[in-house]
Amino acid sequence: MKPTTLLAVGLIVAGLVAAWRPAGPRPTPAPTPPDEATRAIVADLRGQLPPEDGRRLGAFYSALADVIERDAGDLIDTVARVRQLNRRAGLLMFQRTGIAGKYPGLAQQIDRAIARGMGLEETDEGYTDVELDAERIERLVRVLRAIAWACRGG
Amino acid sequence: MLRTDRMNRFLRRQYARGRRANFGYWLPPDGVRLESKIARTALPHILAADERRDTVLWPCLFNQWPDWTWGLQGTGDCVAWMVKHRLDVLLAVTIHSKLARIKVPAQVVQEAVYGFARVEHYGRPDYGGAGTYGSAAAHAIERFGILLRQPYEGHDLTRYSGRRAIQWGRTGVPDELEPLAARHKAVDRVAVTDAETAGALVQAGYPVDYCGHTSWGTHRDQDGFARRFASGAHGVTITGVRYGSRPGFWVANTGHGHHVSGPVGPFPVPDVYAQCGSWVDWDRCERVFRAGDCFACSLVAGFPRMAVKDLGTQEYLG
């Protein structure tokens, strides 16, 4: 074999090796950091969770934000329906995964963060159930993404 | 045959003969009820609550008016007492939920409800007896509004007067008070025709009428449910709901003074409130709702659900 042919084969092999990547799960892209005000709302959540659970919860809230953003108030049009969606989707996502009860107080922190982010009034009975206009939906989506960001460590 | 049906047939016969029973409740004339939306179909967002939970509304009432007490009817104006209590509780819940637009929160004047229902709405005070019916009162507070327990120019309405109720039940509410009543109108009247919807309404913060041929407790058992009953054509108010193994409604009969005794059951009830109410079994209430003269209304357009207890995260994160 001529040296030039050998060189050409070597270059092709090197190119193939360089182009090859082992198959595996692609990491979920990190969420965009929230603005200062929203970051303050979720500050308590940052650094609380170990990486594995942080990723799972982060992926959940990120997906929840996407769903609500796409719905744009067609189905999820009141605070009560947000509660319904959050409760049911969360139960389906996390039941029998061992996460329930693992982080005392985390659920209340997340609820409070969502309520603050949406600007809900808190009463002794809970949160005022209001209809979601476009602005409130946008605030909800923003705070859910911020929670996803904080769950992953911020 | 259900007692309610028997009573309705009796009252229809009275109508057919041009007579009215001489007590506080009349059967609505045919057709009147059809003018109202049916809560079951008109309020899907109220029924859509994803869980049914025990709810009592009187804590808001006593939070708003710690000295609240029952009264004594001065005539057959039970339906007006029923609507007054429904509105008082609704006002207290609405204020508690920070949705109220009434700037001077005071209790409702039942004599005005009575006068508006009989004269201004129904237009025929010469029927030969006391009383009115649920539909007339429900329409009246929407058409003509409510007066509050406070002094008005020329009319001190700070206390209930049976004599005033009788007078206004004959002649109507004085003309000079009508514009003042019109400032505060109930909205979104709905007929409540089944117990499930009534329960969902109470859970959402809306008390409901219990009006027609009804039974109400005079003595409660260990569980707080009525064990002995009085019954007849009457209007009282539902302000609590409970589910579980023995579902039922709290029936507040606020115009008959202290007439109920016995344990109150699992939920704390102020003594004065326990003296005029009891839990009544679900099926017994269902029959009254089905008869079709029970109503609910809102003070804020659209029947907003007053509150959600949390946002649901605890259900999966513990």
Chai-1 contact restraints between the chains, C-beta under 6 A:
chainA,res_idxA,chainB,res_idxB,connection_type,confidence,min_distance_angstrom,max_distance_angstrom,comment,restraint_id
A,V79,B,V308,contact,1.0,0.0,6.0,A-B,restraint_1
A,A80,B,R305,contact,1.0,0.0,6.0,A-B,restraint_2
A,A80,B,V308,contact,1.0,0.0,6.0,A-B,restraint_3
A,R83,B,V308,contact,1.0,0.0,6.0,A-B,restraint_4
A,R83,B,L311,contact,1.0,0.0,6.0,A-B,restraint_5
A,R83,B,G312,contact,1.0,0.0,6.0,A-B,restraint_6
A,Q84,B,D50,contact,1.0,0.0,6.0,A-B,restraint_7
A,N86,B,L311,contact,1.0,0.0,6.0,A-B,restraint_8
A,N86,B,G312,contact,1.0,0.0,6.0,A-B,restraint_9
A,R87,B,G312,contact,1.0,0.0,6.0,A-B,restraint_10
A,R87,B,E315,contact,1.0,0.0,6.0,A-B,restraint_11
A,G90,B,Y316,contact,1.0,0.0,6.0,A-B,restraint_12
A,L91,B,E315,contact,1.0,0.0,6.0,A-B,restraint_13
A,L91,B,Y316,contact,1.0,0.0,6.0,A-B,restraint_14
A,F94,B,Y316,contact,1.0,0.0,6.0,A-B,restraint_15
A,A100,B,G318,contact,1.0,0.0,6.0,A-B,restraint_16
A,G101,B,G318,contact,1.0,0.0,6.0,A-B,restraint_17
A,L106,B,L317,contact,1.0,0.0,6.0,A-B,restraint_18
A,A107,B,T313,contact,1.0,0.0,6.0,A-B,restraint_19
A,A107,B,Q314,contact,1.0,0.0,6.0,A-B,restraint_20
A,A107,B,L317,contact,1.0,0.0,6.0,A-B,restraint_21
A,I110,B,T313,contact,1.0,0.0,6.0,A-B,restraint_22
A,D111,B,D310,contact,1.0,0.0,6.0,A-B,restraint_23
A,D111,B,L311,contact,1.0,0.0,6.0,A-B,restraint_24
A,D111,B,T313,contact,1.0,0.0,6.0,A-B,restraint_25
A,I114,B,L311,contact,1.0,0.0,6.0,A-B,restraint_26
A,E121,B,K98,contact,1.0,0.0,6.0,A-B,restraint_27
A,T123,B,A307,contact,1.0,0.0,6.0,A-B,restraint_28
A,E125,B,A307,contact,1.0,0.0,6.0,A-B,restraint_29
A,G126,B,A307,contact,1.0,0.0,6.0,A-B,restraint_30
A,G126,B,V308,contact,1.0,0.0,6.0,A-B,restraint_31
A,G126,B,K309,contact,1.0,0.0,6.0,A-B,restraint_32
A,G126,B,D310,contact,1.0,0.0,6.0,A-B,restraint_33
A,Y127,B,V308,contact,1.0,0.0,6.0,A-B,restraint_34
A,T128,B,A307,contact,1.0,0.0,6.0,A-B,restraint_35
A,D129,B,R305,contact,1.0,0.0,6.0,A-B,restraint_36
A,D129,B,A307,contact,1.0,0.0,6.0,A-B,restraint_37
A,D129,B,V308,contact,1.0,0.0,6.0,A-B,restraint_38
